[in-house]
Amino acid sequence: MNVRIVSIGNSKGIRIPKRVLDQCQIEDSVDLVVDGESIVLRPVKKKVREGWGEASKRMNQAGDDELLLPALEGLSNGS
């Protein structure tokens, strides 16, 4: 696929078609690596539960961390 290089301020860039982004599972950011004379873009995958700690603290500070289900008291472990 041949794409044109376009000016973006003092930099240059390319437009990546949506179908290519979808195929490579690229969402918000990429890891850019220079390999000889090639530029390699790899999708940055979010780690499982990344940011949950900070989100939990914000919920607590906003008072939005109450239980949605009643506590399960007195349940047996199947015996």
SULPELIN-V254805 format. One record per residue. N is the residue number from 0. PSI is psi in radians with two decimals (none if undefined). OMEGA is omega as a letter, one per 20 degrees, with the letter a starting at -180 (none if undefined). Layout:
# SULPELIN-V254805
{{N	PSI	OMEGA} {N	PSI	OMEGA}}
This chain:
# SULPELIN-V254805
{{0	2.25	a} {1	2.15	r} {2	2.66	a} {3	2.58	r} {4	2.28	a} {5	2.69	r} {6	2.37	r} {7	1.64	a} {8	-2.24	r} {9	0.03	a} {10	-3.14	r} {11	2.72	a} {12	3.08	r} {13	2.75	r} {14	2.21	a} {15	2.13	a} {16	2.56	a} {17	-0.70	a} {18	-0.54	r} {19	-0.76	r} {20	-0.78	r} {21	-0.78	a} {22	-0.64	a} {23	0.02	a} {24	0.73	r} {25	2.17	a} {26	-1.35	a} {27	-0.58	a} {28	2.83	r} {29	2.75	r} {30	2.11	a} {31	2.19	a} {32	2.35	r} {33	2.14	a} {34	1.65	a} {35	-2.08	r} {36	0.28	a} {37	2.61	r} {38	2.17	a} {39	2.23	r} {40	2.25	r} {41	2.42	r} {42	2.48	r} {43	2.04	a} {44	2.34	r} {45	2.48	r} {46	2.57	r} {47	2.31	r} {48	0.27	r} {49	2.23	r} {50	-0.02	a} {51	-0.66	a} {52	-0.81	r} {53	-0.70	r} {54	-0.68	r} {55	-0.74	r} {56	-0.73	r} {57	-0.70	r} {58	-0.75	a} {59	-0.79	a} {60	-0.54	r} {61	-0.03	a} {62	0.45	a} {63	0.64	a} {64	0.58	r} {65	2.73	r} {66	2.41	r} {67	-0.44	r} {68	2.59	r} {69	2.64	r} {70	2.45	a} {71	1.50	a} {72	2.54	r} {73	0.29	r} {74	2.44	r} {75	2.85	r} {76	0.49	r} {77	0.02	a} {78	none	none}}
